[in-house]
Amino acid sequence: MFAGLALVAVAVEAVFGYPDALYRAIGHPVTWIGRLIAWCERAWNSSHRSYGRRRMLGVVTLLVLLAAGLAFGTAIAWLCGALLPGVAGMILCAVLASSLLAQRSLHDHVAAVATALEREGVVGGRTAVSMIVGRDTSELDEAAISRAAIESLAENFSDGVVAPLFWMVVAGLPGALAYKAINTADSMIGHKSDRYRAFGWASARLDDYVNLPASRLAALWLVLAASLRPGLSPAGAIAAVKRDARHHRSPNAGWPESAMAGALGIKLAGPRVYGGVKVDDHWMGEGRADLTAADIRAALRLYRVACAVQVTVVALLAVLTLLS
């Protein structure tokens, strides 16, 4: 296992995040992956090809992404070890690997929604939340904006924080990069629209599988975090997961969303609009649905404790690895 690498990476990301200056200068690993996906999509996802042909080329695209992620990750890990042998090389590799985690940036983006609501009202909240969700935000009131922000926090805690760290522990930098390739492909082409239904099929299915362990772990971290925060309900979180998680339209997102809703005593998900189409999703949780910016702040406090729980577990794994 690579618990030591993951521990240093998550600590570096928590303190420094991904600097804006670095992003402006060279981009980000996700943007590099996105360019490769976009090239494959333009070259191979032609409407003139048959459904079966586009589905096969979508599989080829996924294989290309996995090969590129594993090869690039392996090369970087080897280079770090060659330049700085021993612990120093591992730390250098971890600093680079920290770019694959979104712990700090997720917090900042969701906190920005709460700040916008508090300072600018509903208009500012709509603008801020539109940066992190895919639904139509033009008609959202404060409660809907707050729910959208908290849902994004819960879901992205799983696939932007827990999942890449999980695969980093299991398979090092190559594993984390391969995961990010799959997850980015799902976000770009894993849709059920006419354009992507065939080409993105493989990416969407594989993303469901690789996020399965992380979604369950994310729910567990939230339950444990709720037990450490006065006024929150770990029992409510467990009950909500058992009752509601399986009803979410995503096989994974329902786990952290229902855990967060149950812990906070609120409702998440429910009916909303995507691309002009109303989606009657099941509610996660059975508490209040009339949420405010204060509820976003409460969710962020729970999120920070859940992140701390996860780091503690990784630290324990790192110690056990050293002792074994």
Secondary structure, DSSP 8 states (H G I E B T S, - for coil): --HHHHHHHHHHHHHH-S-HHHHHHH--HHHHHHHHHHHHHHHH--TTS-HHHHHHHHHHHHHHHHHHHHHHHHHHHHHHHHHSTTHHHHHHHHHHHGGG--HHHHHHHHHHHHHHHHHHHHHHHHHHHHTT--S--TT--HHHHHHHHHHHHHHHIIIIIIHHHHHHHHHHHHHHHHHHHHHHHHHHH---STTTTTTTHHHHHHHHHHTHHHHHHHHHHHHHHHHHSTT--HHHHHHHHHHHGGGSSSTTTHHHHHHHHHHHTB-EEEEEEETTEEEEEEEESSSB----HHHHHHHHHHHHHHHHHHHHHHHHHHHHHHH-
